[in-house]
Amino acid sequence: MARAKGSGLMGPSRSMRLPLALDRWFAERLDRHPERSSSELLVALVHGGLRLREGYMAIHRRELERCLSADRAGAYEAYVRCLLDTIGPEYVRHLESWLRADRVVATK
């Protein structure tokens, strides 16, 4: 559990240990990619770290399905653009193939 420390102008700061899954992810990447700096790997962790959350992909898939079933093409396209920017094209391709496999299409 995090403990309060300090008493600066902004209030007490918190010191927390990263969840074990994040520690493992970082250690594995350090070992696997010795040519990359630790700060570069940390940026990747922050940028894509939420994907470690259980069910993260299913959450995105359900939101895309809601957009399609409500015929909200603009919302679908905006959501996909955000996913492309934050996670990448392979992730989006996988989600869209999952939707196609389940025959989820826009209602007209």
C-alpha positions as CSV (number, residue, x, y, z in Angstrom):
1,M,0.0,0.0,0.0
2,A,1.2,3.5,-0.8
3,R,2.3,5.6,2.1
4,A,2.0,9.4,2.4
5,K,5.3,11.3,2.6
6,G,6.4,14.8,2.5
7,S,4.3,17.9,3.1
8,G,5.1,20.2,0.2
9,L,3.0,23.0,-0.9
10,M,1.0,20.7,-3.2
11,G,0.1,18.4,-0.3
12,P,1.6,15.0,0.6
13,S,3.1,13.0,-2.3
14,R,2.6,9.3,-2.7
15,S,5.2,6.6,-3.2
16,M,3.9,3.5,-4.7
17,R,5.3,0.3,-6.0
18,L,4.3,-0.6,-9.6
19,P,2.0,-3.6,-10.0
20,L,3.9,-6.8,-10.5
21,A,2.6,-7.1,-14.0
22,L,4.2,-3.8,-14.9
23,D,7.5,-4.7,-13.2
24,R,7.6,-8.0,-15.2
25,W,6.8,-6.1,-18.5
26,F,9.6,-3.6,-17.9
27,A,12.2,-6.2,-16.9
28,E,11.3,-8.4,-19.9
29,R,11.7,-5.5,-22.3
30,L,15.0,-4.5,-20.8
31,D,16.3,-8.0,-21.3
32,R,14.8,-8.5,-24.8
33,H,15.8,-5.1,-26.2
34,P,19.2,-4.1,-24.8
35,E,19.7,-1.6,-27.6
36,R,16.7,0.5,-26.4
37,S,17.1,2.9,-23.5
38,S,15.2,2.4,-20.3
39,S,13.5,5.8,-20.8
40,E,12.3,4.7,-24.3
41,L,10.8,1.6,-22.8
42,L,9.2,3.6,-20.0
43,V,7.5,5.8,-22.6
44,A,6.2,2.7,-24.3
45,L,5.0,1.4,-21.0
46,V,3.1,4.7,-20.3
47,H,1.8,4.9,-23.8
48,G,0.5,1.3,-24.0
49,G,0.5,0.3,-20.4
50,L,-3.3,0.3,-20.1
51,R,-3.4,-2.7,-22.4
52,L,-2.1,-4.7,-19.4
53,R,-5.5,-4.2,-17.8
54,E,-7.6,-7.4,-18.1
55,G,-10.3,-7.2,-20.7
56,Y,-8.9,-4.0,-22.2
57,M,-9.4,-5.2,-25.8
58,A,-13.0,-6.4,-25.1
59,I,-13.8,-2.9,-23.8
60,H,-12.7,-1.4,-27.1
61,R,-14.5,-4.0,-29.1
62,R,-17.8,-3.4,-27.2
63,E,-17.5,0.3,-27.8
64,L,-16.9,-0.1,-31.5
65,E,-19.9,-2.5,-31.7
66,R,-22.1,0.1,-30.0
67,C,-21.0,2.7,-32.5
68,L,-21.8,0.3,-35.4
69,S,-25.1,-0.9,-34.0
70,A,-26.3,2.6,-33.4
71,D,-25.2,3.7,-36.9
72,R,-22.8,6.3,-35.5
73,A,-20.2,6.2,-38.3
74,G,-18.6,9.4,-37.1
75,A,-18.1,8.1,-33.6
76,Y,-16.7,4.8,-34.9
77,E,-14.2,6.6,-37.1
78,A,-13.1,8.9,-34.3
79,Y,-12.7,6.0,-31.9
80,V,-10.7,4.1,-34.5
81,R,-8.4,7.1,-35.1
82,C,-7.7,7.3,-31.4
83,L,-6.9,3.6,-31.2
84,L,-4.6,4.0,-34.2
85,D,-2.8,6.9,-32.5
86,T,-2.4,5.3,-29.1
87,I,-2.1,1.6,-29.8
88,G,-1.4,1.1,-33.5
89,P,-2.8,-0.4,-36.7
90,E,-2.3,-4.1,-35.8
91,Y,-4.5,-3.7,-32.8
92,V,-7.2,-2.0,-34.9
93,R,-7.0,-4.6,-37.6
94,H,-7.4,-7.3,-34.9
95,L,-10.5,-5.6,-33.4
96,E,-12.1,-5.1,-36.8
97,S,-11.5,-8.7,-37.8
98,W,-13.1,-9.7,-34.5
99,L,-16.1,-7.6,-35.3
100,R,-16.4,-9.1,-38.9
101,A,-16.0,-12.6,-37.6
102,D,-19.0,-11.9,-35.3
103,R,-20.9,-10.4,-38.2
104,V,-21.1,-7.0,-36.5
105,V,-21.8,-4.4,-39.1
106,A,-23.4,-1.0,-39.2
107,T,-27.2,-1.0,-39.1
108,K,-28.8,1.1,-41.8
